[in-house]
Amino acid sequence: MKSLIQLTDLGCLSVSGEDAATFLQGQTTCDVFELAENQSQTGAFCSPKGKVIAFFVMAKTAEGFLLILPKTMLQTIQELLERYKLRAKVTIAELENLPLQAFLKPTTLRTPWILPETSEQFIPQMLNLDETGAVSFKKGCYTGQEIVVRTHYLGDVKRTLNLGLCEPNVSVEPNCDIIDENNEKVGTVLLAQVRGIPQKAKSESGDETEPTTVNKMLVLCVVNTEATNEVLRLDNDLKDVLKIVGGNKS
């Protein structure tokens, strides 16, 4: 699995019933009507203020729709959907023991899974969702649409999704602040995980040797656009240096 979350940390909600598609169309950033059976796509649930409550992978099946998201967000989203369901003919239930890996093809290292610690902090554009097909600007109304569309046309996004590296000294928790040389907050950690990073080396003669693997902490974060080229640190006990290695479109 490519994204910076353990497969075992993901769960699934089933949304079925004759009104399932219409109901989800009014709650999600993606265009549910364009999703064909046995296909999957990404999307988000937003608050009325346009902030992302949760990111998900949606799959369409013969019975309805599957929403794959972190287990720690399942109850929040189930309660949200139940609250908006009203008289819609929809059944919402948690499913277990599904082969989730089969539905996660759209995910990458920059997949911005949202946890309770980072919920309702970012609009979709800060998470690059408008560039990855998770937001439709052609569909009808959905919760939070006004803010999302306004931001799209004004183009005023001052924080963007980035991938960074630091030493794997300690665990890096979601919602950890990222600070600049003046100790001012310029970003927020979404996810972090230790991964083996291939690293080229040269012999004494100058010839390239076989690549070695070095453990680094990969950090997916949202950072002020003006700060990505500065010396940044995590606001943790060790004040680890964070090197930005990939911007929102990398």
Secondary structure, 3 states (H helix, E strand, C coil): CCCCCCHHHEEEEEEECCCHHHHHHCCECCCHHHCCCCCEEEEEEECCCCCEEEEEEEEECCCEEEEEEEHHHHHHHHHHHHHHHCCCCCEEEEECCCCHHHHCCCCCCCCCCCCHHHCCCCCHHHHCCCCCCCCCCCCCCCCCHHHHHHHHHHCCCCEEEEEEEECCCCCCCCCCEEECCCCCEEEEEEEEEEEEEEECCECCCCCECCCEEEEEEEEEEEEEHHHCCCCEEECCCCCCEEEEEECCCC
